[in-house]
Amino acid sequence: MPLDSELAAAVTELGNGKSKSRTVHDLALRGAEALRDEHEGRQEAIAHLLRISSGEDDGYDFAISEQLHAER
């Protein structure tokens, strides 16, 4: 299967003398790792916001936040 222009450019740039198939393989694995990390970070952020909204995270005080917004 031919590579699209963006992937072909990445293979050329990052191949470092490796075969095209090895470079595509490596890029796919690194991309999967990056996507997993991104998903994990998003899930952690959601969990953090849920803890704040439920009052489990005492590092956020809605009353102070409301006061600060009112003073703007």
N, CA, C and O atoms as a printed pandas DataFrame, in Angstrom:
     atom_number atom_name residue_name chain_id  residue_number  x_coord  y_coord  z_coord
0              1         N          MET        A               1    0.849   -1.173    0.000
1              2        CA          MET        A               1    0.000    0.000    0.000
2              3         C          MET        A               1    0.899    1.243    0.000
3              4         O          MET        A               1    1.826    1.336    0.805
4              5         N          PRO        A               2    0.636    2.172   -0.876
5              6        CA          PRO        A               2    1.461    3.392   -0.917
6              7         C          PRO        A               2    1.186    4.279    0.298
7              8         O          PRO        A               2    0.084    4.286    0.846
8              9         N          LEU        A               3    2.204    5.017    0.701
9             10        CA          LEU        A               3    2.076    5.928    1.834
10            11         C          LEU        A               3    1.519    7.253    1.354
11            12         O          LEU        A               3    1.831    7.710    0.254
12            13         N          ASP        A               4    0.684    7.870    2.195
13            14        CA          ASP        A               4    0.243    9.211    1.834
14            15         C          ASP        A               4    1.416   10.170    2.013
15            16         O          ASP        A               4    2.441    9.805    2.588
16            17         N          SER        A               5    1.264   11.370    1.529
17            18        CA          SER        A               5    2.394   12.313    1.491
18            19         C          SER        A               5    2.922   12.658    2.883
19            20         O          SER        A               5    4.132   12.805    3.055
20            21         N          GLU        A               6    2.047   12.791    3.874
21            22        CA          GLU        A               6    2.502   13.128    5.231
22            23         C          GLU        A               6    3.302   11.994    5.853
23            24         O          GLU        A               6    4.346   12.224    6.462
24            25         N          LEU        A               7    2.807   10.762    5.697
25            26        CA          LEU        A               7    3.525    9.620    6.252
26            27         C          LEU        A               7    4.831    9.387    5.501
27            28         O          LEU        A               7    5.847    9.054    6.112
28            29         N          ALA        A               8    4.812    9.557    4.198
29            30        CA          ALA        A               8    6.039    9.394    3.423
30            31         C          ALA        A               8    7.097   10.405    3.864
31            32         O          ALA        A               8    8.279   10.072    3.952
32            33         N          ALA        A               9    6.672   11.634    4.139
33            34        CA          ALA        A               9    7.613   12.657    4.599
34            35         C          ALA        A               9    8.183   12.284    5.959
35            36         O          ALA        A               9    9.376   12.470    6.199
36            37         N          ALA        A              10    7.349   11.759    6.853
37            38        CA          ALA        A              10    7.819   11.343    8.177
38            39         C          ALA        A              10    8.796   10.179    8.059
39            40         O          ALA        A              10    9.803   10.142    8.765
40            41         N          VAL        A              11    8.509    9.240    7.182
41            42        CA          VAL        A              11    9.398    8.092    6.976
42            43         C          VAL        A              11   10.743    8.562    6.451
43            44         O          VAL        A              11   11.788    8.093    6.901
44            45         N          THR        A              12   10.718    9.477    5.509
45            46        CA          THR        A              12   11.967   10.011    4.955
46            47         C          THR        A              12   12.752   10.751    6.031
47            48         O          THR        A              12   13.962   10.569    6.163
48            49         N          GLU        A              13   12.060   11.582    6.793
49            50        CA          GLU        A              13   12.728   12.396    7.814
50            51         C          GLU        A              13   13.273   11.555    8.967
51            52         O          GLU        A              13   14.365   11.821    9.468
52            53         N          LEU        A              14   12.529   10.560    9.380
53            54        CA          LEU        A              14   12.857    9.844   10.605
54            55         C          LEU        A              14   13.406    8.434   10.391
55            56         O          LEU        A              14   13.690    7.726   11.358
56            57         N          GLY        A              15   13.553    8.031    9.155
57            58        CA          GLY        A              15   13.978    6.672    8.858
58            59         C          GLY        A              15   15.359    6.306    9.357
59            60         O          GLY        A              15   15.592    5.161    9.745
60            61         N          ASN        A              16   16.277    7.256    9.353
61            62        CA          ASN        A              16   17.639    7.016    9.852
62            63         C          ASN        A              16   18.276    5.748    9.297
63            64         O          ASN        A              16   18.920    5.000   10.032
64            65         N          GLY        A              17   18.097    5.507    8.007
65            66        CA          GLY        A              17   18.726    4.354    7.374
66            67         C          GLY        A              17   17.981    3.052    7.553
67            68         O          GLY        A              17   18.418    2.028    7.026
68            69         N          LYS        A              18   16.871    3.047    8.277
69            70        CA          LYS        A              18   16.082    1.829    8.461
70            71         C          LYS        A              18   15.213    1.607    7.227
71            72         O          LYS        A              18   14.995    2.522    6.433
72            73         N          SER        A              19   14.725    0.387    7.081
73            74        CA          SER        A              19   13.821    0.102    5.968
74            75         C          SER        A              19   12.516    0.871    6.165
75            76         O          SER        A              19   12.165    1.271    7.275
76            77         N          LYS        A              20   11.818    1.061    5.063
77            78        CA          LYS        A              20   10.536    1.770    5.126
78            79         C          LYS        A              20    9.569    1.041    6.053
79            80         O          LYS        A              20    8.884    1.673    6.859
80            81         N          SER        A              21    9.509   -0.286    5.943
81            82        CA          SER        A              21    8.563   -1.033    6.778
82            83         C          SER        A              21    8.914   -0.921    8.262
83            84         O          SER        A              21    8.018   -0.805    9.099
84            85         N          ARG        A              22   10.199   -0.955    8.596
85            86        CA          ARG        A              22   10.616   -0.817    9.993
86            87         C          ARG        A              22   10.278    0.571   10.509
87            88         O          ARG        A              22    9.825    0.721   11.644
88            89         N          THR        A              23   10.497    1.583    9.685
89            90        CA          THR        A              23   10.206    2.957   10.091
90            91         C          THR        A              23    8.714    3.153   10.304
91            92         O          THR        A              23    8.303    3.776   11.283
92            93         N          VAL        A              24    7.888    2.621    9.383
93            94        CA          VAL        A              24    6.431    2.729    9.545
94            95         C          VAL        A              24    5.999    2.000   10.820
95            96         O          VAL        A              24    5.160    2.500   11.570
96            97         N          HIS        A              25    6.568    0.829   11.062
97            98        CA          HIS        A              25    6.279    0.062   12.276
98            99         C          HIS        A              25    6.606    0.886   13.518
99           100         O          HIS        A              25    5.786    1.001   14.429
100          101         N          ASP        A              26    7.810    1.459   13.548
101          102        CA          ASP        A              26    8.234    2.248   14.698
102          103         C          ASP        A              26    7.354    3.475   14.901
103          104         O          ASP        A              26    6.992    3.814   16.028
104          105         N          LEU        A              27    7.014    4.138   13.796
105          106        CA          LEU        A              27    6.136    5.309   13.898
106          107         C          LEU        A              27    4.755    4.919   14.417
107          108         O          LEU        A              27    4.160    5.650   15.208
108          109         N          ALA        A              28    4.246    3.780   13.979
109          110        CA          ALA        A              28    2.927    3.322   14.440
110          111         C          ALA        A              28    2.956    3.036   15.937
111          112         O          ALA        A              28    2.036    3.416   16.661
112          113         N          LEU        A              29    3.998    2.374   16.398
113          114        CA          LEU        A              29    4.091    2.076   17.827
114          115         C          LEU        A              29    4.236    3.340   18.656
115          116         O          LEU        A              29    3.610    3.472   19.707
116          117         N          ARG        A              30    5.059    4.268   18.189
117          118        CA          ARG        A              30    5.229    5.528   18.930
118          119         C          ARG        A              30    3.931    6.335   18.919
119          120         O          ARG        A              30    3.566    6.962   19.914
120          121         N          GLY        A              31    3.246    6.306   17.782
121          122        CA          GLY        A              31    1.967    7.000   17.696
122          123         C          GLY        A              31    0.938    6.399   18.634
123          124         O          GLY        A              31    0.186    7.127   19.282
124          125         N          ALA        A              32    0.897    5.067   18.712
125          126        CA          ALA        A              32   -0.032    4.399   19.624
126          127         C          ALA        A              32    0.283    4.768   21.064
127          128         O          ALA        A              32   -0.626    5.001   21.861
128          129         N          GLU        A              33    1.562    4.821   21.398
129          130        CA          GLU        A              33    1.967    5.210   22.754
130          131         C          GLU        A              33    1.521    6.642   23.065
131          132         O          GLU        A              33    1.025    6.924   24.156
132          133         N          ALA        A              34    1.702    7.530   22.106
133          134        CA          ALA        A              34    1.300    8.924   22.299
134          135         C          ALA        A              34   -0.209    9.033   22.468
135          136         O          ALA        A              34   -0.689    9.803   23.300
136          137         N          LEU        A              35   -0.960    8.263   21.680
137          138        CA          LEU        A              35   -2.415    8.295   21.800
138          139         C          LEU        A              35   -2.873    7.722   23.135
139          140         O          LEU        A              35   -3.816    8.240   23.733
140          141         N          ARG        A              36   -2.219    6.654   23.618
141          142        CA          ARG        A              36   -2.537    6.099   24.928
142          143         C          ARG        A              36   -2.277    7.130   26.019
143          144         O          ARG        A              36   -3.103    7.323   26.911
144          145         N          ASP        A              37   -1.120    7.794   25.942
145          146        CA          ASP        A              37   -0.780    8.814   26.935
146          147         C          ASP        A              37   -1.789    9.959   26.922
147          148         O          ASP        A              37   -2.197   10.452   27.973
148          149         N          GLU        A              38   -2.182   10.371   25.726
149          150        CA          GLU        A              38   -3.162   11.447   25.588
150          151         C          GLU        A              38   -4.499   11.033   26.217
151          152         O          GLU        A              38   -5.124   11.809   26.939
152          153         N          HIS        A              39   -4.925    9.800   25.931
153          154        CA          HIS        A              39   -6.184    9.283   26.488
154          155         C          HIS        A              39   -6.100    9.208   28.015
155          156         O          HIS        A              39   -7.033    9.604   28.713
156          157         N          GLU        A              40   -4.986    8.703   28.521
157          158        CA          GLU        A              40   -4.799    8.594   29.966
158          159         C          GLU        A              40   -4.831    9.974   30.624
159          160         O          GLU        A              40   -5.446   10.149   31.677
160          161         N          GLY        A              41   -4.176   10.940   30.008
161          162        CA          GLY        A              41   -4.182   12.301   30.544
162          163         C          GLY        A              41   -5.570   12.899   30.564
163          164         O          GLY        A              41   -5.946   13.594   31.508
164          165         N          ARG        A              42   -6.331   12.625   29.517
165          166        CA          ARG        A              42   -7.711   13.127   29.452
166          167         C          ARG        A              42   -8.561   12.483   30.548
167          168         O          ARG        A              42   -9.363   13.158   31.194
168          169         N          GLN        A              43   -8.383   11.167   30.756
169          170        CA          GLN        A              43   -9.134   10.466   31.794
170          171         C          GLN        A              43   -8.764   10.985   33.185
171          172         O          GLN        A              43   -9.637   11.143   34.039
172          173         N          GLU        A              44   -7.487   11.249   33.416
173          174        CA          GLU        A              44   -7.047   11.797   34.700
174          175         C          GLU        A              44   -7.629   13.185   34.930
175          176         O          GLU        A              44   -8.025   13.521   36.046
176          177         N          ALA        A              45   -7.679   13.993   33.868
177          178        CA          ALA        A              45   -8.246   15.338   33.985
178          179         C          ALA        A              45   -9.733   15.278   34.320
179          180         O          ALA        A              45  -10.221   16.042   35.153
180          181         N          ILE        A              46  -10.444   14.371   33.670
181          182        CA          ILE        A              46  -11.876   14.214   33.948
182          183         C          ILE        A              46  -12.085   13.766   35.388
183          184         O          ILE        A              46  -12.952   14.292   36.086
184          185         N          ALA        A              47  -11.285   12.791   35.835
185          186        CA          ALA        A              47  -11.405   12.306   37.215
186          187         C          ALA        A              47  -11.127   13.434   38.201
187          188         O          ALA        A              47  -11.800   13.546   39.225
188          189         N          HIS        A              48  -10.138   14.269   37.894
189          190        CA          HIS        A              48   -9.811   15.401   38.772
190          191         C          HIS        A              48  -10.973   16.388   38.839
191          192         O          HIS        A              48  -11.340   16.848   39.920
192          193         N          LEU        A              49  -11.545   16.708   37.696
193          194        CA          LEU        A              49  -12.680   17.633   37.679
194          195         C          LEU        A              49  -13.882   17.056   38.421
195          196         O          LEU        A              49  -14.611   17.786   39.093
196          197         N          LEU        A              50  -14.087   15.745   38.299
197          198        CA          LEU        A              50  -15.190   15.112   39.029
198          199         C          LEU        A              50  -14.954   15.169   40.534
199          200         O          LEU        A              50  -15.894   15.370   41.302
200          201         N          ARG        A              51  -13.694   14.990   40.961
201          202        CA          ARG        A              51  -13.386   15.099   42.395
202          203         C          ARG        A              51  -13.642   16.516   42.892
203          204         O          ARG        A              51  -14.160   16.707   43.992
204          205         N          ILE        A              52  -13.279   17.510   42.083
205          206        CA          ILE        A              52  -13.530   18.906   42.458
206          207         C          ILE        A              52  -15.032   19.148   42.566
207          208         O          ILE        A              52  -15.504   19.714   43.552
208          209         N          SER        A              53  -15.780   18.718   41.551
209          210        CA          SER        A              53  -17.215   19.009   41.532
210          211         C          SER        A              53  -17.975   18.287   42.632
211          212         O          SER        A              53  -19.031   18.753   43.059
212          213         N          SER        A              54  -17.455   17.155   43.098
213          214        CA          SER        A              54  -18.138   16.411   44.157
214          215         C          SER        A              54  -17.685   16.836   45.551
215          216         O          SER        A              54  -18.237   16.381   46.552
216          217         N          GLY        A              55  -16.670   17.717   45.614
217          218        CA          GLY        A              55  -16.175   18.177   46.895
218          219         C          GLY        A              55  -15.100   17.282   47.499
219          220         O          GLY        A              55  -14.638   17.538   48.611
220          221         N          GLU        A              56  -14.696   16.233   46.778
221          222        CA          GLU        A              56  -13.658   15.325   47.285
222          223         C          GLU        A              56  -12.281   15.978   47.296
223          224         O          GLU        A              56  -11.416   15.589   48.080
224          225         N          ASP        A              57  -12.076   16.966   46.432
225          226        CA          ASP        A              57  -10.778   17.655   46.346
226          227         C          ASP        A              57  -10.885   18.950   47.136
227          228         O          ASP        A              57  -11.526   19.902   46.691
228          229         N          ASP        A              58  -10.262   18.986   48.303
229          230        CA          ASP        A              58  -10.382   20.166   49.150
230          231         C          ASP        A              58   -9.430   21.285   48.730
231          232         O          ASP        A              58   -9.328   22.305   49.412
232          233         N          GLY        A              59   -8.740   21.096   47.617
233          234        CA          GLY        A              59   -7.844   22.127   47.120
234          235         C          GLY        A              59   -8.562   23.189   46.298
235          236         O          GLY        A              59   -7.936   24.128   45.806
236          237         N          TYR        A              60   -9.846   23.045   46.153
237          238        CA          TYR        A              60  -10.609   24.005   45.366
238          239         C          TYR        A              60  -11.807   24.451   46.191
239          240         O          TYR        A              60  -12.605   23.621   46.627
240          241         N          ASP        A              61  -11.936   25.734   46.403
241          242        CA          ASP        A              61  -13.025   26.284   47.208
242          243         C          ASP        A              61  -13.930   27.108   46.295
243          244         O          ASP        A              61  -13.542   28.173   45.816
244          245         N          PHE        A              62  -15.140   26.602   46.062
245          246        CA          PHE        A              62  -16.065   27.297   45.174
246          247         C          PHE        A              62  -16.439   28.683   45.688
247          248         O          PHE        A              62  -16.671   29.590   44.889
248          249         N          ALA        A              63  -16.502   28.863   47.006
249          250        CA          ALA        A              63  -16.866   30.165   47.568
250          251         C          ALA        A              63  -15.800   31.209   47.249
251          252         O          ALA        A              63  -16.117   32.345   46.896
252          253         N          ILE        A              64  -14.548   30.818   47.374
253          254        CA          ILE        A              64  -13.462   31.752   47.040
254          255         C          ILE        A              64  -13.456   32.043   45.553
255          256         O          ILE        A              64  -13.250   33.184   45.140
256          257         N          SER        A              65  -13.679   31.023   44.751
257          258        CA          SER        A              65  -13.739   31.228   43.309
258          259         C          SER        A              65  -14.862   32.193   42.939
259          260         O          SER        A              65  -14.680   33.087   42.112
260          261         N          GLU        A              66  -16.014   32.002   43.554
261          262        CA          GLU        A              66  -17.148   32.885   43.296
262          263         C          GLU        A              66  -16.808   34.322   43.693
263          264         O          GLU        A              66  -17.142   35.263   42.974
264          265         N          GLN        A              67  -16.150   34.485   44.825
265          266        CA          GLN        A              67  -15.766   35.817   45.294
266          267         C          GLN        A              67  -14.794   36.461   44.311
267          268         O          GLN        A              67  -14.951   37.632   43.967
268          269         N          LEU        A              68  -13.806   35.723   43.862
269          270        CA          LEU        A              68  -12.814   36.269   42.928
270          271         C          LEU        A              68  -13.462   36.686   41.612
271          272         O          LEU        A              68  -13.106   37.718   41.043
272          273         N          HIS        A              69  -14.408   35.890   41.129
273          274        CA          HIS        A              69  -15.107   36.240   39.887
274          275         C          HIS        A              69  -15.993   37.482   40.075
275          276         O          HIS        A              69  -16.141   38.295   39.163
276          277         N          ALA        A              70  -16.562   37.609   41.241
277          278        CA          ALA        A              70  -17.418   38.751   41.529
278          279         C          ALA        A              70  -16.623   40.044   41.584
279          280         O          ALA        A              70  -17.140   41.115   41.267
280          281         N          GLU        A              71  -15.354   39.939   41.989
281          282        CA          GLU        A              71  -14.514   41.121   42.124
282          283         C          GLU        A              71  -13.963   41.606   40.780
283          284         O          GLU        A              71  -13.380   42.687   40.708
284          285         N          ARG        A              72  -14.136   40.845   39.754
285          286        CA          ARG        A              72  -13.626   41.251   38.431
286          287         C          ARG        A              72  -14.368   42.407   37.858
287          288         O          ARG        A              72  -14.054   42.858   36.757
